[in-house]
Amino acid sequence: MPKILNVGFLMTPGMLTTGTAYPYEMWVAALDHSRARRLPTTGSLHLIGVSADTITGQLPLMADCFMTDCHALDVLYLPALWRNPRVVLRSVEKQLLPWVRALATAGTKIAAVGSGVCLLAASGLLNNRPATTHWYYFEEFKRSYPEVDLKSEFFITQSDSLYCAASINSLADVTVHLIELLLGLEPALHVERNFSHEIRRGYKNQRFSVGGDSPSTDEVVAEALAWITENVGSNQSTGYLADKLGVSRRTLDRRFKTATGTSVRAYWQKNKMRLAQELLGETDLPVGEVAWRVGYQDGGYFSYLFRREMSVTPHEYRKTVRAKLFNESS
Protein backbone atom coordinates (compact mmCIF):
# COMPACT_ATOMS: atom_id res chain seq x y z
CA MET A 1 0.00 0.00 0.00
CA PRO A 2 1.43 3.42 -0.95
CA LYS A 3 1.60 6.14 1.64
CA ILE A 4 -1.21 8.69 1.12
CA LEU A 5 -0.49 12.39 1.54
CA ASN A 6 -3.27 14.92 2.16
CA VAL A 7 -2.64 18.34 0.65
CA GLY A 8 -5.15 21.10 1.38
CA PHE A 9 -5.77 24.48 -0.24
CA LEU A 10 -7.73 26.93 1.88
CA MET A 11 -10.24 29.09 0.03
CA THR A 12 -11.38 32.41 1.46
CA PRO A 13 -13.35 35.42 0.28
CA GLY A 14 -11.12 37.84 -1.62
CA MET A 15 -8.54 35.23 -2.55
CA LEU A 16 -6.38 35.44 -5.67
CA THR A 17 -7.39 32.24 -7.45
CA THR A 18 -4.14 31.97 -9.42
CA GLY A 19 -2.20 31.57 -6.18
CA THR A 20 -4.19 28.41 -5.46
CA ALA A 21 -4.65 27.01 -8.97
CA TYR A 22 -0.93 27.11 -9.79
CA PRO A 23 0.37 24.97 -6.89
CA TYR A 24 -2.76 22.77 -7.08
CA GLU A 25 -2.03 21.81 -10.69
CA MET A 26 1.64 21.25 -9.88
CA TRP A 27 0.58 18.75 -7.21
CA VAL A 28 -1.85 17.11 -9.66
CA ALA A 29 1.04 16.55 -12.08
CA ALA A 30 3.31 15.25 -9.31
CA LEU A 31 0.72 12.82 -7.95
CA ASP A 32 -0.24 11.57 -11.43
CA HIS A 33 3.44 10.89 -12.11
CA SER A 34 3.85 9.14 -8.77
CA ARG A 35 0.88 6.85 -9.46
CA ALA A 36 1.96 6.11 -13.03
CA ARG A 37 5.43 5.12 -11.86
CA ARG A 38 4.02 3.19 -8.88
CA LEU A 39 6.16 5.16 -6.47
CA PRO A 40 5.71 4.47 -2.74
CA THR A 41 3.90 7.73 -1.96
CA THR A 42 0.81 9.21 -3.56
CA GLY A 43 -1.90 11.52 -2.23
CA SER A 44 -5.14 13.43 -2.52
CA LEU A 45 -5.88 17.13 -2.86
CA HIS A 46 -8.60 19.09 -1.07
CA LEU A 47 -10.11 22.51 -1.78
CA ILE A 48 -11.13 23.62 1.70
CA GLY A 49 -13.85 26.18 2.33
CA VAL A 50 -14.08 28.20 5.54
CA SER A 51 -17.81 27.54 5.72
CA ALA A 52 -20.64 26.46 3.41
CA ASP A 53 -21.58 30.04 2.52
CA THR A 54 -18.02 31.17 1.67
CA ILE A 55 -17.62 33.02 -1.61
CA THR A 56 -14.09 32.73 -2.98
CA GLY A 57 -12.08 35.00 -5.30
CA GLN A 58 -12.73 36.71 -8.60
CA LEU A 59 -12.70 33.33 -10.35
CA PRO A 60 -14.69 31.21 -7.88
CA LEU A 61 -13.68 27.68 -6.95
CA MET A 62 -15.98 25.09 -5.38
CA ALA A 63 -14.91 23.58 -2.07
CA ASP A 64 -14.91 19.80 -1.79
CA CYS A 65 -14.71 19.94 2.01
CA PHE A 66 -14.71 22.44 4.87
CA MET A 67 -12.35 23.22 7.72
CA THR A 68 -14.48 21.24 10.15
CA ASP A 69 -13.81 18.12 8.02
CA CYS A 70 -10.04 18.54 7.76
CA HIS A 71 -8.02 17.81 10.87
CA ALA A 72 -5.14 15.82 9.35
CA LEU A 73 -3.21 17.46 6.53
CA ASP A 74 0.40 16.96 5.48
CA VAL A 75 0.47 20.31 3.65
CA LEU A 76 -1.80 23.36 3.84
CA TYR A 77 -1.66 26.30 1.43
CA LEU A 78 -2.98 29.67 2.59
CA PRO A 79 -4.07 31.80 -0.38
CA ALA A 80 -2.87 35.10 -1.75
CA LEU A 81 -5.42 37.84 -1.16
CA TRP A 82 -6.73 40.74 -3.23
CA ARG A 83 -6.43 44.30 -1.95
CA ASN A 84 -6.66 44.80 1.83
CA PRO A 85 -6.06 41.43 3.53
CA ARG A 86 -7.35 42.72 6.87
CA VAL A 87 -10.91 42.78 5.47
CA VAL A 88 -10.63 39.09 4.59
CA LEU A 89 -8.99 38.28 7.91
CA ARG A 90 -11.81 39.88 9.92
CA SER A 91 -14.38 37.76 8.08
CA VAL A 92 -12.68 34.41 8.73
CA GLU A 93 -10.37 34.75 11.74
CA LYS A 94 -12.76 33.31 14.34
CA GLN A 95 -12.97 29.94 12.54
CA LEU A 96 -9.61 30.02 10.78
CA LEU A 97 -6.95 30.89 13.37
CA PRO A 98 -7.59 28.11 15.93
CA TRP A 99 -7.73 25.60 13.06
CA VAL A 100 -4.40 26.76 11.60
CA ARG A 101 -2.74 26.65 15.03
CA ALA A 102 -4.02 23.11 15.62
CA LEU A 103 -2.68 21.92 12.26
CA ALA A 104 0.72 23.49 12.92
CA THR A 105 0.88 21.77 16.31
CA ALA A 106 0.11 18.46 14.59
CA GLY A 107 3.06 18.95 12.20
CA THR A 108 1.33 20.15 9.03
CA LYS A 109 3.61 22.03 6.66
CA ILE A 110 1.94 25.39 6.02
CA ALA A 111 2.76 27.57 3.01
CA ALA A 112 1.42 31.13 2.77
CA VAL A 113 1.89 33.49 -0.17
CA GLY A 114 1.90 37.27 -0.69
CA SER A 115 -0.36 39.32 1.53
CA GLY A 116 -2.00 36.02 2.53
CA VAL A 117 0.97 35.60 4.90
CA CYS A 118 -1.10 37.77 7.27
CA LEU A 119 -3.41 34.76 7.75
CA LEU A 120 -0.43 32.93 9.23
CA ALA A 121 0.92 35.96 11.11
CA ALA A 122 -2.44 36.63 12.75
CA SER A 123 -2.40 33.14 14.25
CA GLY A 124 0.71 34.05 16.26
CA LEU A 125 2.67 31.17 14.73
CA LEU A 126 5.16 33.58 13.10
CA ASN A 127 5.96 35.50 16.29
CA ASN A 128 9.76 35.75 16.65
CA ARG A 129 10.12 33.86 13.39
CA PRO A 130 11.14 35.04 9.90
CA ALA A 131 8.54 35.80 7.25
CA THR A 132 8.23 37.55 3.93
CA THR A 133 5.26 38.94 2.02
CA HIS A 134 4.38 40.89 -1.12
CA TRP A 135 6.50 44.04 -1.43
CA TYR A 136 3.41 46.27 -1.58
CA TYR A 137 2.40 45.07 1.90
CA PHE A 138 5.76 45.44 3.69
CA GLU A 139 5.01 48.58 5.72
CA GLU A 140 1.50 47.55 6.72
CA PHE A 141 2.78 44.11 7.68
CA LYS A 142 5.47 45.62 9.93
CA ARG A 143 2.90 47.79 11.69
CA SER A 144 0.35 45.00 12.09
CA TYR A 145 2.74 42.24 13.16
CA PRO A 146 5.73 43.83 14.92
CA GLU A 147 6.67 40.53 16.60
CA VAL A 148 7.28 38.87 13.22
CA ASP A 149 10.82 39.12 11.82
CA LEU A 150 10.10 40.44 8.32
CA LYS A 151 12.86 39.46 5.86
CA SER A 152 11.95 41.81 3.04
CA GLU A 153 15.13 40.99 1.07
CA PHE A 154 14.11 37.31 0.70
CA PHE A 155 11.47 35.84 -1.62
CA ILE A 156 11.07 32.76 0.60
CA THR A 157 11.41 32.12 4.32
CA GLN A 158 11.23 28.84 6.19
CA SER A 159 11.02 28.25 9.91
CA ASP A 160 10.47 24.59 10.75
CA SER A 161 7.23 23.67 8.95
CA LEU A 162 6.17 27.25 8.16
CA TYR A 163 6.88 28.60 4.66
CA CYS A 164 6.27 32.13 3.41
CA ALA A 165 6.53 33.15 -0.27
CA ALA A 166 6.57 36.74 -1.47
CA SER A 167 4.96 35.96 -4.83
CA ILE A 168 3.18 33.21 -6.75
CA ASN A 169 6.39 32.43 -8.66
CA SER A 170 8.19 31.99 -5.34
CA LEU A 171 5.36 29.75 -4.18
CA ALA A 172 6.04 27.59 -7.24
CA ASP A 173 9.61 27.16 -5.99
CA VAL A 174 8.32 26.22 -2.54
CA THR A 175 5.93 23.74 -4.14
CA VAL A 176 8.68 21.97 -6.10
CA HIS A 177 10.65 21.79 -2.84
CA LEU A 178 7.70 20.30 -0.94
CA ILE A 179 7.02 17.78 -3.72
CA GLU A 180 10.65 16.67 -3.58
CA LEU A 181 10.53 16.49 0.22
CA LEU A 182 7.30 14.48 0.42
CA LEU A 183 7.07 12.57 -2.87
CA GLY A 184 10.70 12.34 -3.93
CA LEU A 185 13.09 13.78 -6.49
CA GLU A 186 11.60 12.10 -9.55
CA PRO A 187 8.10 13.70 -9.30
CA ALA A 188 9.72 17.04 -8.43
CA LEU A 189 11.87 16.92 -11.57
CA HIS A 190 8.83 15.92 -13.63
CA VAL A 191 6.94 18.99 -12.37
CA GLU A 192 9.96 21.24 -12.88
CA ARG A 193 10.33 20.12 -16.50
CA ASN A 194 6.66 20.43 -17.37
CA PHE A 195 5.77 23.69 -15.59
CA SER A 196 8.15 25.97 -17.50
CA HIS A 197 11.74 25.41 -16.50
CA GLU A 198 12.28 29.04 -15.51
CA ILE A 199 10.09 28.88 -12.39
CA ARG A 200 12.89 27.21 -10.48
CA ARG A 201 15.55 29.59 -9.24
CA GLY A 202 16.78 27.17 -6.63
CA TYR A 203 14.79 26.97 -3.40
CA LYS A 204 17.84 26.93 -1.15
CA ASN A 205 19.47 29.87 -2.95
CA GLN A 206 16.60 32.29 -2.38
CA ARG A 207 15.21 31.35 1.03
CA PHE A 208 15.93 32.48 4.56
CA SER A 209 15.82 29.41 6.76
CA VAL A 210 16.19 29.24 10.55
CA GLY A 211 19.04 26.85 11.22
CA GLY A 212 19.50 26.42 7.48
CA ASP A 213 22.53 26.70 5.23
CA SER A 214 22.44 30.43 4.46
CA PRO A 215 25.05 31.60 5.08
CA SER A 216 27.52 29.25 6.83
CA THR A 217 29.29 30.55 9.91
CA ASP A 218 32.31 28.43 8.95
CA GLU A 219 34.57 30.87 7.11
CA VAL A 220 36.19 28.15 4.98
CA VAL A 221 32.79 26.79 3.93
CA ALA A 222 31.49 30.29 3.18
CA GLU A 223 34.51 30.94 0.95
CA ALA A 224 34.06 27.58 -0.76
CA LEU A 225 30.38 28.32 -1.47
CA ALA A 226 31.24 31.75 -2.86
CA TRP A 227 34.01 30.35 -5.07
CA ILE A 228 31.78 27.59 -6.47
CA THR A 229 29.02 30.10 -7.21
CA GLU A 230 31.43 32.31 -9.16
CA ASN A 231 33.25 29.43 -10.87
CA VAL A 232 30.54 26.81 -11.27
CA GLY A 233 31.68 25.92 -14.80
CA SER A 234 35.33 25.46 -13.85
CA ASN A 235 36.92 22.07 -14.57
CA GLN A 236 39.13 22.34 -11.47
CA SER A 237 38.98 19.64 -8.80
CA THR A 238 37.90 19.65 -5.17
CA GLY A 239 41.60 19.26 -4.32
CA TYR A 240 42.37 22.49 -6.18
CA LEU A 241 39.69 24.32 -4.19
CA ALA A 242 41.03 22.91 -0.91
CA ASP A 243 44.56 24.07 -1.78
CA LYS A 244 43.20 27.50 -2.67
CA LEU A 245 41.51 27.74 0.74
CA GLY A 246 44.59 26.50 2.59
CA VAL A 247 43.10 23.28 3.99
CA SER A 248 43.34 19.59 3.10
CA ARG A 249 40.71 18.09 0.84
CA ARG A 250 39.59 15.83 3.69
CA THR A 251 39.16 18.80 6.05
CA LEU A 252 37.24 20.78 3.43
CA ASP A 253 34.86 17.89 2.75
CA ARG A 254 34.28 17.26 6.46
CA ARG A 255 33.54 20.91 7.29
CA PHE A 256 31.48 21.40 4.12
CA LYS A 257 29.31 18.35 4.85
CA THR A 258 28.81 19.44 8.46
CA ALA A 259 27.60 22.86 7.29
CA THR A 260 25.54 21.88 4.23
CA GLY A 261 24.72 18.20 4.59
CA THR A 262 26.43 17.28 1.32
CA SER A 263 29.93 16.91 -0.06
CA VAL A 264 31.76 19.59 -2.02
CA ARG A 265 31.73 17.42 -5.13
CA ALA A 266 27.99 16.65 -4.92
CA TYR A 267 27.11 20.31 -4.29
CA TRP A 268 29.33 21.53 -7.14
CA GLN A 269 27.99 18.87 -9.51
CA LYS A 270 24.37 19.75 -8.72
CA ASN A 271 25.09 23.39 -9.52
CA LYS A 272 26.78 22.38 -12.78
CA MET A 273 23.62 20.54 -13.76
CA ARG A 274 21.53 23.63 -12.95
CA LEU A 275 23.75 25.72 -15.23
CA ALA A 276 23.44 23.03 -17.90
CA GLN A 277 19.64 23.26 -17.64
CA GLU A 278 19.80 26.99 -18.34
CA LEU A 279 22.14 26.54 -21.31
CA LEU A 280 20.05 23.73 -22.81
CA GLY A 281 16.82 25.66 -22.36
CA GLU A 282 17.96 29.11 -23.40
CA THR A 283 20.69 28.60 -26.03
CA ASP A 284 21.25 26.53 -29.19
CA LEU A 285 24.66 25.31 -28.06
CA PRO A 286 25.37 21.67 -28.96
CA VAL A 287 25.31 19.28 -26.00
CA GLY A 288 29.09 18.85 -26.24
CA GLU A 289 29.56 22.62 -25.95
CA VAL A 290 27.20 22.75 -22.97
CA ALA A 291 29.26 19.99 -21.35
CA TRP A 292 32.47 21.98 -21.86
CA ARG A 293 30.92 25.18 -20.48
CA VAL A 294 29.90 23.48 -17.25
CA GLY A 295 33.33 21.91 -16.79
CA TYR A 296 33.18 18.47 -18.45
CA GLN A 297 35.47 17.63 -21.37
CA ASP A 298 33.80 14.25 -21.91
CA GLY A 299 30.33 14.84 -23.40
CA GLY A 300 29.28 11.24 -22.76
CA TYR A 301 30.13 11.47 -19.07
CA PHE A 302 28.26 14.79 -18.85
CA SER A 303 25.18 13.18 -20.47
CA TYR A 304 25.38 10.30 -17.99
CA LEU A 305 25.53 12.69 -15.02
CA PHE A 306 22.73 14.86 -16.41
CA ARG A 307 20.45 11.86 -16.88
CA ARG A 308 21.25 10.59 -13.40
CA GLU A 309 20.36 13.98 -11.93
CA MET A 310 17.36 14.90 -14.11
CA SER A 311 15.99 11.47 -15.15
CA VAL A 312 16.12 12.53 -18.82
CA THR A 313 18.94 13.00 -21.34
CA PRO A 314 20.14 16.52 -22.26
CA HIS A 315 18.42 16.17 -25.68
CA GLU A 316 15.13 15.08 -24.07
CA TYR A 317 15.30 17.95 -21.57
CA ARG A 318 15.87 20.50 -24.35
CA LYS A 319 12.98 19.06 -26.38
CA THR A 320 10.58 19.26 -23.41
CA VAL A 321 11.53 22.84 -22.58
CA ARG A 322 11.60 24.08 -26.17
CA ALA A 323 8.15 22.63 -26.85
CA LYS A 324 6.74 25.38 -24.58
CA LEU A 325 8.60 28.29 -26.16
CA PHE A 326 6.77 30.71 -28.45
CA ASN A 327 7.54 30.06 -32.11
CA GLU A 328 6.86 33.03 -34.37
CA SER A 329 6.25 30.79 -37.38
CA SER A 330 3.71 28.57 -35.59
C-alpha positions in Angstrom: 0.0 0.0 0.0 1.4 3.4 -1.0 1.6 6.1 1.6 -1.2 8.7 1.1 -0.5 12.4 1.5 -3.3 14.9 2.2 -2.6 18.3 0.7 -5.2 21.1 1.4 -5.8 24.5 -0.2 -7.7 26.9 1.9 -10.2 29.1 0.0 -11.4 32.4 1.5 -13.4 35.4 0.3 -11.1 37.8 -1.6 -8.5 35.2 -2.6 -6.4 35.4 -5.7 -7.4 32.2 -7.4 -4.1 32.0 -9.4 -2.2 31.6 -6.2 -4.2 28.4 -5.5 -4.7 27.0 -9.0 -0.9 27.1 -9.8 0.4 25.0 -6.9 -2.8 22.8 -7.1 -2.0 21.8 -10.7 1.6 21.3 -9.9 0.6 18.8 -7.2 -1.8 17.1 -9.7 1.0 16.6 -12.1 3.3 15.2 -9.3 0.7 12.8 -7.9 -0.2 11.6 -11.4 3.4 10.9 -12.1 3.9 9.1 -8.8 0.9 6.9 -9.5 2.0 6.1 -13.0 5.4 5.1 -11.9 4.0 3.2 -8.9 6.2 5.2 -6.5 5.7 4.5 -2.7 3.9 7.7 -2.0 0.8 9.2 -3.6 -1.9 11.5 -2.2 -5.1 13.4 -2.5 -5.9 17.1 -2.9 -8.6 19.1 -1.1 -10.1 22.5 -1.8 -11.1 23.6 1.7 -13.8 26.2 2.3 -14.1 28.2 5.5 -17.8 27.5 5.7 -20.6 26.5 3.4 -21.6 30.0 2.5 -18.0 31.2 1.7 -17.6 33.0 -1.6 -14.1 32.7 -3.0 -12.1 35.0 -5.3 -12.7 36.7 -8.6 -12.7 33.3 -10.4 -14.7 31.2 -7.9 -13.7 27.7 -6.9 -16.0 25.1 -5.4 -14.9 23.6 -2.1 -14.9 19.8 -1.8 -14.7 19.9 2.0 -14.7 22.4 4.9 -12.3 23.2 7.7 -14.5 21.2 10.2 -13.8 18.1 8.0 -10.0 18.5 7.8 -8.0 17.8 10.9 -5.1 15.8 9.4 -3.2 17.5 6.5 0.4 17.0 5.5 0.5 20.3 3.7 -1.8 23.4 3.8 -1.7 26.3 1.4 -3.0 29.7 2.6 -4.1 31.8 -0.4 -2.9 35.1 -1.8 -5.4 37.8 -1.2 -6.7 40.7 -3.2 -6.4 44.3 -1.9 -6.7 44.8 1.8 -6.1 41.4 3.5 -7.3 42.7 6.9 -10.9 42.8 5.5 -10.6 39.1 4.6 -9.0 38.3 7.9 -11.8 39.9 9.9 -14.4 37.8 8.1 -12.7 34.4 8.7 -10.4 34.8 11.7 -12.8 33.3 14.3 -13.0 29.9 12.5 -9.6 30.0 10.8 -6.9 30.9 13.4 -7.6 28.1 15.9 -7.7 25.6 13.1 -4.4 26.8 11.6 -2.7 26.6 15.0 -4.0 23.1 15.6 -2.7 21.9 12.3 0.7 23.5 12.9 0.9 21.8 16.3 0.1 18.5 14.6 3.1 18.9 12.2 1.3 20.1 9.0 3.6 22.0 6.7 1.9 25.4 6.0 2.8 27.6 3.0 1.4 31.1 2.8 1.9 33.5 -0.2 1.9 37.3 -0.7 -0.4 39.3 1.5 -2.0 36.0 2.5 1.0 35.6 4.9 -1.1 37.8 7.3 -3.4 34.8 7.8 -0.4 32.9 9.2 0.9 36.0 11.1 -2.4 36.6 12.8 -2.4 33.1 14.2 0.7 34.0 16.3 2.7 31.2 14.7 5.2 33.6 13.1 6.0 35.5 16.3 9.8 35.7 16.7 10.1 33.9 13.4 11.1 35.0 9.9 8.5 35.8 7.2 8.2 37.5 3.9 5.3 38.9 2.0 4.4 40.9 -1.1 6.5 44.0 -1.4 3.4 46.3 -1.6 2.4 45.1 1.9 5.8 45.4 3.7 5.0 48.6 5.7 1.5 47.5 6.7 2.8 44.1 7.7 5.5 45.6 9.9 2.9 47.8 11.7 0.3 45.0 12.1 2.7 42.2 13.2 5.7 43.8 14.9 6.7 40.5 16.6 7.3 38.9 13.2 10.8 39.1 11.8 10.1 40.4 8.3 12.9 39.5 5.9 11.9 41.8 3.0 15.1 41.0 1.1 14.1 37.3 0.7 11.5 35.8 -1.6 11.1 32.8 0.6 11.4 32.1 4.3 11.2 28.8 6.2 11.0 28.2 9.9 10.5 24.6 10.8 7.2 23.7 8.9 6.2 27.3 8.2 6.9 28.6 4.7 6.3 32.1 3.4 6.5 33.1 -0.3 6.6 36.7 -1.5 5.0 36.0 -4.8 3.2 33.2 -6.7 6.4 32.4 -8.7 8.2 32.0 -5.3 5.4 29.7 -4.2 6.0 27.6 -7.2 9.6 27.2 -6.0 8.3 26.2 -2.5 5.9 23.7 -4.1 8.7 22.0 -6.1 10.6 21.8 -2.8 7.7 20.3 -0.9 7.0 17.8 -3.7 10.7 16.7 -3.6 10.5 16.5 0.2 7.3 14.5 0.4 7.1 12.6 -2.9 10.7 12.3 -3.9 13.1 13.8 -6.5 11.6 12.1 -9.6 8.1 13.7 -9.3 9.7 17.0 -8.4 11.9 16.9 -11.6 8.8 15.9 -13.6 6.9 19.0 -12.4 10.0 21.2 -12.9 10.3 20.1 -16.5 6.7 20.4 -17.4 5.8 23.7 -15.6 8.1 26.0 -17.5 11.7 25.4 -16.5 12.3 29.0 -15.5 10.1 28.9 -12.4 12.9 27.2 -10.5 15.6 29.6 -9.2 16.8 27.2 -6.6 14.8 27.0 -3.4 17.8 26.9 -1.2 19.5 29.9 -2.9 16.6 32.3 -2.4 15.2 31.4 1.0 15.9 32.5 4.6 15.8 29.4 6.8 16.2 29.2 10.5 19.0 26.8 11.2 19.5 26.4 7.5 22.5 26.7 5.2 22.4 30.4 4.5 25.1 31.6 5.1 27.5 29.3 6.8 29.3 30.6 9.9 32.3 28.4 9.0 34.6 30.9 7.1 36.2 28.2 5.0 32.8 26.8 3.9 31.5 30.3 3.2 34.5 30.9 1.0 34.1 27.6 -0.8 30.4 28.3 -1.5 31.2 31.8 -2.9 34.0 30.3 -5.1 31.8 27.6 -6.5 29.0 30.1 -7.2 31.4 32.3 -9.2 33.3 29.4 -10.9 30.5 26.8 -11.3 31.7 25.9 -14.8 35.3 25.5 -13.8 36.9 22.1 -14.6 39.1 22.3 -11.5 39.0 19.6 -8.8 37.9 19.6 -5.2 41.6 19.3 -4.3 42.4 22.5 -6.2 39.7 24.3 -4.2 41.0 22.9 -0.9 44.6 24.1 -1.8 43.2 27.5 -2.7 41.5 27.7 0.7 44.6 26.5 2.6 43.1 23.3 4.0 43.3 19.6 3.1 40.7 18.1 0.8 39.6 15.8 3.7 39.2 18.8 6.0 37.2 20.8 3.4 34.9 17.9 2.8 34.3 17.3 6.5 33.5 20.9 7.3 31.5 21.4 4.1 29.3 18.4 4.8 28.8 19.4 8.5 27.6 22.9 7.3 25.5 21.9 4.2 24.7 18.2 4.6 26.4 17.3 1.3 29.9 16.9 -0.1 31.8 19.6 -2.0 31.7 17.4 -5.1 28.0 16.7 -4.9 27.1 20.3 -4.3 29.3 21.5 -7.1 28.0 18.9 -9.5 24.4 19.8 -8.7 25.1 23.4 -9.5 26.8 22.4 -12.8 23.6 20.5 -13.8 21.5 23.6 -13.0 23.7 25.7 -15.2 23.4 23.0 -17.9 19.6 23.3 -17.6 19.8 27.0 -18.3 22.1 26.5 -21.3 20.1 23.7 -22.8 16.8 25.7 -22.4 18.0 29.1 -23.4 20.7 28.6 -26.0 21.2 26.5 -29.2 24.7 25.3 -28.1 25.4 21.7 -29.0 25.3 19.3 -26.0 29.1 18.8 -26.2 29.6 22.6 -26.0 27.2 22.8 -23.0 29.3 20.0 -21.3 32.5 22.0 -21.9 30.9 25.2 -20.5 29.9 23.5 -17.2 33.3 21.9 -16.8 33.2 18.5 -18.5 35.5 17.6 -21.4 33.8 14.3 -21.9 30.3 14.8 -23.4 29.3 11.2 -22.8 30.1 11.5 -19.1 28.3 14.8 -18.9 25.2 13.2 -20.5 25.4 10.3 -18.0 25.5 12.7 -15.0 22.7 14.9 -16.4 20.4 11.9 -16.9 21.3 10.6 -13.4 20.4 14.0 -11.9 17.4 14.9 -14.1 16.0 11.5 -15.1 16.1 12.5 -18.8 18.9 13.0 -21.3 20.1 16.5 -22.3 18.4 16.2 -25.7 15.1 15.1 -24.1 15.3 17.9 -21.6 15.9 20.5 -24.3 13.0 19.1 -26.4 10.6 19.3 -23.4 11.5 22.8 -22.6 11.6 24.1 -26.2 8.1 22.6 -26.8 6.7 25.4 -24.6 8.6 28.3 -26.2 6.8 30.7 -28.5 7.5 30.1 -32.1 6.9 33.0 -34.4 6.2 30.8 -37.4 3.7 28.6 -35.6 
